Amino acid sequence: MIIGIPKEIKDNEYRVAIVPAGVKELTACGHKVLIEKNAGTGSGIGDAEYRQAGALLIDERGEIFDQADLIVKVKEPLYEEFPLFRSGQILFTYLHLAANIPVAEALLSKNVVAIGYETIRLSDNSLPLLKPMSEIAGKLAVQIGAHYLEKNSGGRGVLLGGVPGIPKGEVTILGGGTVGMNAAKIALGMGAHVHIVDRNPKCLSYLDDIFQGRATTLYSNNHNIEEAVLNSDLLIGAVLLPGGQKAPHLVNKELVAQMRKGAVIVDVAIDQGGCIETSKPTTHSNPIFTWEGIIHYCVCNIPGIVARSSTLALTNLTLPYIVKIADSGLKEAVQSDPSLAAGVNIYRDKVTCSGVAEVLQLPCHPILHLI
Ligand SMILES: NC(=O)c1ccc[n+]([C@@H]2O[C@H](COP(=O)([O-])OP(=O)(O)OC[C@H]3O[C@@H](n4cnc5c(N)ncnc54)[C@H](O)[C@@H]3O)[C@@H](O)[C@H]2O)c1
């Protein structure tokens, strides 16, 4: 199979979808890997390393799309990439289509087979390809939030860890999954007071056990959310619904307006639409906006700024799926692996992911009936 790796073009996105070790593994199995020149530079990987591993370096992104059977990326395709896709081409990347309707429509109109990293689901319902980036985004959310709480960043001038004799910073985390747990680890490490809100009692018990009571766990209901949010210096959005659905708004704009002026919201769930009503996507070039005195940070590709760590963590986990698709072909790979089948969001002109179908108001087709 011919596998194409274009350079990422999203704002300040320095990750790359394959490392030289992955190229070696694929070429050893007889596959051809085309990689755009300088695709790895932002992650500290030079063209020579890819060439040495057996990749062909390509100047023109269009040539990669023309030749490759399988396009592997990190982030969703952007507008300028839409015309490059060919009918029947396979795309393997983060998609978050429920919050990206124009991307979904473009892929449908181009008859692409689009597999989203974020909906690949194992039998225990875990999301193995979302996990490493959620771990990174969770950890970054707190250091980013701490930075914007500083007075000269526009925040209320609160040190999350405090010092003896003064109150600690108050951190509320909505959603205690991978992002939430990692955010809690860092916030507790800094010495903040941490509240974690989740609707899954098993998740709350787990967090209570691992943090040994150092974080307060709260069942997700309006009363608990309101009380925690109003008392927060830093509010982190980390909720996710199964099946690729849009995130629910757990905090409405009336509640945001009552928060402490200069408080900070980091809505990590923004890639699925955000779980705070006032959130809207921002970029690394222009990461924040202020609404009613509350700083909002809503970047959809947070891990892109720690590109080297993120690229290594992501490609360790995506490579086995790339090898499987390349070795067995799409049909056999999807038929033999239910986790990969759950990853298929779009199969040519049909939607195969329920959360995406719901937003697009289109029927959802079981992938195994189509392939
Ligand atoms: N912005 C970025 O760069 C970036 C990076 C990585 C992940 N993310 C996103 O962060 C979000 C969270 O990812 P994750 O890996 O932690 O997901 P996860 O599935 O591990 O955790 C989500 C948690 O939300 C909880 N939840 C669902 N509904 C809830 C409700 N009504 N109230 C309270 N809790 C509720 C679930 O029980 C679960 O524990 C996702 O949207 C993911 O795509 C964004």
The ligand as a Tripos MOL2 file, in Angstrom:
@<TRIPOS>MOLECULE
LIG
   44    48     1     0     0
SMALL
NO_CHARGES

@<TRIPOS>ATOM
      1 N1         -8.2680   20.5830   22.9970 N.am      1 LIG1
      2 C1         -7.3800   19.6140   22.8350 C.2       1 LIG1
      3 O1         -6.2900   19.8200   22.3170 O.2       1 LIG1
      4 C2         -7.6890   18.2210   23.3210 C.ar      1 LIG1
      5 C3         -6.6780   17.2670   23.4780 C.ar      1 LIG1
      6 C4         -7.0070   16.0110   23.9680 C.ar      1 LIG1
      7 C5         -8.3240   15.7120   24.2950 C.ar      1 LIG1
      8 N2         -9.2830   16.6520   24.1010 N.ar      1 LIG1
      9 C6        -10.6920   16.4200   24.4200 C.3       1 LIG1
     10 O2        -10.9270   16.4190   25.8150 O.3       1 LIG1
     11 C7        -12.1990   15.7940   26.0460 C.3       1 LIG1
     12 C8        -12.0640   14.7840   27.1960 C.3       1 LIG1
     13 O3        -11.2790   13.6840   26.7560 O.3       1 LIG1
     14 P1        -10.9390   12.4390   27.7040 P.3       1 LIG1
     15 O4         -9.9590   11.6140   26.9670 O.co2     1 LIG1
     16 O5        -10.6280   12.8890   29.0840 O.co2     1 LIG1
     17 O6        -12.3330   11.6700   27.7330 O.3       1 LIG1
     18 P2        -12.7490   10.5310   28.7760 P.3       1 LIG1
     19 O7        -13.7890    9.7070   28.0930 O.co2     1 LIG1
     20 O8        -11.5530    9.8390   29.3230 O.co2     1 LIG1
     21 O9        -13.4060   11.3660   29.9700 O.3       1 LIG1
     22 C9        -14.5810   12.0610   29.8250 C.3       1 LIG1
     23 C10       -15.3130   12.0690   31.1510 C.3       1 LIG1
     24 O10       -16.4560   12.9100   31.0110 O.3       1 LIG1
     25 C11       -17.4320   12.3630   31.8930 C.3       1 LIG1
     26 N3        -18.7390   12.9250   31.6130 N.ar      1 LIG1
     27 C12       -19.5800   12.6700   30.5750 C.ar      1 LIG1
     28 N4        -20.7280   13.3770   30.7320 N.ar      1 LIG1
     29 C13       -20.5940   14.0920   31.8680 C.ar      1 LIG1
     30 C14       -21.4390   14.9970   32.5740 C.ar      1 LIG1
     31 N5        -22.6500   15.3140   32.1280 N.pl3     1 LIG1
     32 N6        -20.9600   15.5350   33.7150 N.ar      1 LIG1
     33 C15       -19.7300   15.2390   34.1870 C.ar      1 LIG1
     34 N7        -18.8930   14.3660   33.5810 N.ar      1 LIG1
     35 C16       -19.3370   13.8030   32.4430 C.ar      1 LIG1
     36 C17       -17.3350   10.8640   31.6290 C.3       1 LIG1
     37 O11       -17.9540   10.1080   32.6600 O.3       1 LIG1
     38 C18       -15.8190   10.6760   31.5760 C.3       1 LIG1
     39 O12       -15.2860   10.3240   32.8240 O.3       1 LIG1
     40 C19       -12.5800   15.1680   24.6980 C.3       1 LIG1
     41 O13       -13.4780   16.0080   24.0190 O.3       1 LIG1
     42 C20       -11.2640   15.1100   23.9640 C.3       1 LIG1
     43 O14       -11.4180   15.0470   22.5560 O.3       1 LIG1
     44 C21        -8.9870   17.8980   23.6170 C.ar      1 LIG1
@<TRIPOS>BOND
     1     1     2 1
     2     2     3 2
     3     2     4 1
     4     4     5 ar
     5     4    44 ar
     6     5     6 ar
     7     6     7 ar
     8     7     8 ar
     9     8     9 1
    10     8    44 ar
    11     9    10 1
    12     9    42 1
    13    10    11 1
    14    11    12 1
    15    11    40 1
    16    12    13 1
    17    13    14 1
    18    14    15 2
    19    14    16 1
    20    14    17 1
    21    17    18 1
    22    18    19 2
    23    18    20 1
    24    18    21 1
    25    21    22 1
    26    22    23 1
    27    23    24 1
    28    23    38 1
    29    24    25 1
    30    25    26 1
    31    25    36 1
    32    26    27 ar
    33    26    35 ar
    34    27    28 ar
    35    28    29 ar
    36    29    30 ar
    37    29    35 ar
    38    30    31 1
    39    30    32 ar
    40    32    33 ar
    41    33    34 ar
    42    34    35 ar
    43    36    37 1
    44    36    38 1
    45    38    39 1
    46    40    41 1
    47    40    42 1
    48    42    43 1
@<TRIPOS>SUBSTRUCTURE
     1 LIG1         1 GROUP 0 **** ****
